[in-house]
Amino acid sequence: MFIGGATSTMANFDYSKEKVQDIFMIDVKSFYASCECVARGLDPLKTCMVILSHAENTS
């Protein structure tokens, strides 16, 4: 039985053997809110915009 703590395999991981790549991540709801503000002629940095999702869309 395993109880708490991280395993030692992560400490021995050699990242130099991994492929080098760029990964782009974005908060889609924040991006969508900014786009909506611009489309409505509002400043996205000064406007509060709420974006709602259906329950099955959230995680």
Residue frames as a rotation matrix with the C-alpha (Angstrom) as fourth column:
MET 1
0.582 0.813 0.000 0.00
0.813 -0.582 0.000 0.00
0.000 0.000 -1.000 0.00
PHE 2
-0.441 -0.700 0.561 1.34
0.693 -0.663 -0.283 3.47
0.571 0.264 0.778 -0.97
ILE 3
0.526 0.578 -0.624 0.89
0.840 -0.468 0.274 6.26
-0.134 -0.668 -0.732 1.57
GLY 4
0.903 0.033 -0.429 1.59
0.074 -0.994 0.079 9.90
-0.423 -0.104 -0.900 0.60
GLY 5
0.102 -0.948 -0.300 4.68
-0.190 -0.315 0.930 11.56
-0.976 -0.038 -0.212 -0.83
ALA 6
0.631 0.026 -0.775 6.06
-0.767 -0.125 -0.629 11.74
-0.113 0.992 -0.060 -4.37
THR 7
0.877 -0.357 0.320 7.86
0.368 0.929 0.030 8.83
-0.308 0.091 0.947 -5.95
SER 8
0.149 -0.928 -0.341 11.59
0.010 -0.343 0.939 9.09
-0.989 -0.144 -0.042 -6.66
THR 9
-0.031 -0.163 0.986 11.14
0.917 0.388 0.093 8.49
-0.398 0.907 0.137 -10.43
MET 10
0.865 0.381 0.327 10.24
0.483 -0.809 -0.334 12.15
0.137 0.447 -0.884 -11.02
ALA 11
0.719 -0.646 -0.254 13.50
-0.288 -0.611 0.738 13.33
-0.632 -0.457 -0.626 -9.46
ASN 12
-0.218 -0.854 0.472 15.48
0.134 0.453 0.882 11.18
-0.967 0.255 0.015 -11.91
PHE 13
0.670 0.545 0.505 13.74
0.573 0.052 -0.818 12.41
-0.472 0.837 -0.277 -15.08
ASP 14
-0.456 -0.885 -0.095 16.23
0.518 -0.351 0.780 13.59
-0.724 0.307 0.618 -17.76
TYR 15
0.532 0.745 -0.402 14.58
0.161 -0.555 -0.816 16.50
-0.831 0.370 -0.415 -19.59
SER 16
-0.204 -0.686 -0.699 17.52
-0.663 -0.428 0.614 16.78
-0.720 0.589 -0.367 -22.03
LYS 17
-0.891 -0.104 0.441 16.20
0.173 0.821 0.544 13.67
-0.419 0.561 -0.714 -23.79
GLU 18
0.074 0.996 0.040 12.82
0.587 -0.011 -0.810 15.27
-0.806 0.084 -0.586 -24.48
LYS 19
-0.176 -0.013 0.984 11.91
0.946 -0.277 0.166 16.86
0.271 0.961 0.061 -27.82
VAL 20
-0.746 -0.089 -0.660 12.13
0.322 -0.916 -0.239 20.68
-0.584 -0.391 0.712 -27.72
GLN 21
-0.408 0.673 0.616 8.89
0.784 -0.088 0.615 22.32
0.468 0.734 -0.492 -28.76
ASP 22
-0.949 0.226 0.219 6.86
-0.289 -0.902 -0.322 25.48
0.125 -0.369 0.921 -28.24
ILE 23
-0.463 0.854 -0.238 3.47
0.850 0.504 0.156 25.06
0.253 -0.130 -0.959 -26.61
PHE 24
-0.833 0.278 0.478 0.90
-0.251 -0.960 0.120 27.84
0.493 -0.020 0.870 -26.63
MET 25
-0.485 0.706 -0.516 -1.78
0.864 0.478 -0.158 27.78
0.135 -0.522 -0.842 -23.94
ILE 26
-0.801 0.300 0.518 -4.63
-0.204 -0.950 0.235 30.22
0.563 0.083 0.823 -23.60
ASP 27
-0.725 0.680 -0.108 -7.49
0.283 0.151 -0.947 30.77
-0.627 -0.718 -0.302 -21.17
VAL 28
-0.737 0.407 0.541 -10.26
0.608 0.049 0.792 30.51
0.296 0.912 -0.283 -23.75
LYS 29
0.300 0.914 -0.273 -12.96
0.950 -0.261 0.169 32.14
0.083 -0.310 -0.947 -21.60
SER 30
0.153 -0.324 -0.934 -10.77
0.393 -0.847 0.358 35.18
-0.907 -0.421 -0.002 -20.87
PHE 31
-0.869 -0.485 0.101 -9.78
0.247 -0.248 0.937 35.44
-0.429 0.839 0.335 -24.55
TYR 32
-0.386 0.817 0.428 -13.43
0.838 0.116 0.533 35.22
0.386 0.564 -0.730 -25.61
ALA 33
0.450 0.542 -0.710 -14.40
0.812 -0.578 0.073 37.90
-0.371 -0.610 -0.701 -23.07
SER 34
-0.315 -0.646 -0.696 -11.68
0.184 -0.761 0.622 40.22
-0.931 0.068 0.358 -24.43
CYS 35
-0.917 0.004 0.398 -12.86
0.398 0.027 0.917 39.63
-0.007 1.000 -0.026 -28.01
GLU 36
0.029 0.999 0.021 -16.47
0.973 -0.033 0.230 40.35
0.231 0.013 -0.973 -27.01
CYS 37
0.270 0.010 -0.963 -15.42
0.552 -0.821 0.146 43.61
-0.789 -0.571 -0.227 -25.37
VAL 38
-0.724 -0.613 -0.315 -13.51
0.067 -0.517 0.854 44.74
-0.686 0.597 0.415 -28.46
ALA 39
-0.720 0.513 0.467 -16.42
0.645 0.249 0.722 43.75
0.254 0.822 -0.510 -30.72
ARG 40
0.349 0.906 -0.238 -18.73
0.927 -0.297 0.229 45.89
0.137 -0.300 -0.944 -28.56
GLY 41
0.253 -0.331 0.909 -16.33
0.229 -0.893 -0.388 48.85
0.940 0.306 -0.150 -28.56
LEU 42
0.968 0.096 0.231 -15.37
-0.204 -0.229 0.952 48.38
0.144 -0.969 -0.202 -24.90
ASP 43
0.038 -0.994 0.104 -11.90
-0.832 -0.089 -0.548 48.43
0.553 -0.066 -0.830 -23.33
PRO 44
0.511 0.214 -0.832 -11.21
0.040 0.961 0.272 44.81
0.858 -0.173 0.483 -22.24
LEU 45
-0.496 -0.770 -0.402 -8.79
0.510 0.117 -0.852 45.99
0.703 -0.628 0.335 -19.53
LYS 46
-0.949 0.164 0.270 -11.38
-0.303 -0.721 -0.624 48.25
0.092 -0.674 0.733 -17.90
THR 47
-0.082 0.985 -0.154 -14.62
-0.900 -0.007 0.435 46.34
0.427 0.174 0.887 -18.54
CYS 48
-0.614 0.013 0.789 -16.06
-0.479 0.788 -0.386 43.48
-0.627 -0.615 -0.478 -16.49
MET 49
-0.056 0.564 -0.824 -17.36
-0.922 0.287 0.259 40.84
0.383 0.774 0.504 -18.90
VAL 50
-0.210 0.075 0.975 -18.84
-0.628 0.754 -0.193 37.57
-0.750 -0.652 -0.111 -17.66
ILE 51
-0.323 0.079 -0.943 -18.69
-0.807 0.498 0.318 34.44
0.494 0.864 -0.097 -19.83
LEU 52
0.048 0.451 0.891 -20.94
-0.807 0.544 -0.231 31.56
-0.589 -0.708 0.390 -18.79
SER 53
-0.732 -0.280 -0.621 -20.72
-0.598 0.701 0.388 27.91
0.327 0.655 -0.681 -19.81
HIS 54
0.494 0.823 -0.280 -23.12
-0.602 0.557 0.572 25.00
0.627 -0.114 0.771 -19.71
ALA 55
0.559 -0.237 0.794 -22.42
-0.713 0.350 0.607 22.57
-0.422 -0.906 0.027 -16.85
GLU 56
0.819 -0.235 0.524 -21.22
0.348 0.929 -0.126 19.86
-0.457 0.286 0.842 -19.26
ASN 57
0.723 -0.562 0.402 -18.65
0.230 -0.354 -0.907 22.33
0.652 0.748 -0.127 -20.68
THR 58
0.545 -0.496 0.676 -16.87
-0.762 -0.629 0.153 23.08
0.349 -0.599 -0.721 -17.42
SER 59
0.601 -0.403 -0.690 -14.02
0.434 0.890 -0.142 21.26
0.671 -0.213 0.710 -15.79
